[in-house]
């Protein structure tokens, strides 16, 4: 269904002024007709003015007021006739009905937080009228955290915030049953599909791009790339609902509670191994440098056995967890 924007209906103020003038004339006509009727005149004017007073309110429902970034989808006897967009005072067919299937749906997003308080403060009729309007503002949907298994089977908890807006009101209202619930469902589905392709942390022999080559992609280290793929996946799914996904961001990422402690120990062990490797590499380099300097300056001549002992002592001193306690040998080396 193609969206039809009604651009020639912004004439609500002239119609309102005409209705007020008509009511004033009808009131004056009733008074004047009553006086004439009492004097024996024709009561036709009185009857006509009474009919105007009784049925002159019928055009009133056709007056519509819209604020900036609001829209109103109108149907006439079940047929879509167009959409009012932009701020202004409009007059349409009074028998038109505004349609918004997601009027009473409240999601965890910025646009619904303000509408709930407004609905409580105003009356039920006013809240119903306001809820029929579609907001064209940029809104943020904070979806609930989900527990998803990554590509290695480890359960992770992840949450995303999706920034979105309506770009086609006809598709949003008529192509899906409830565009807010549809968006939330598609966000959950897209998030699961993308997270299953990545490990939580960098893992060997994992292909996250689908090109058949292992890469270093991960949820923790490639958050920007993962968020971009999630946004593209959601956009592809909600295109039919007339929704534009502006941005998707990961707001929470952690291992599930049942394996969080084990994974923390694993990360600590990996960090300790890396630190030890760096210490050993540095210690070996320092020992080599010490032996070379001793040979160059001919400070002392050591045989292979004494060199081995010296290397062993230096490695113990450099790689130990605690400071070395020196021992002074007052006797002979032999």
Beta strands, then each sheet from edge to edge (+ up, - down):
strand 1: 63-66
strand 2: 70-76
strand 3: 79-85
strand 4: 88-91
strand 5: 97-98
strand 6: 134-135
strand 7: 139-142
strand 8: 146-149
strand 9: 155-166
strand 10: 243-255
sheet 1: 1+ 4-
sheet 2: 3+ 2- 5+
sheet 3: 3+ 2- 6+
sheet 4: 7+ 9- 8+
sheet 5: 7+ 9- 10+
end
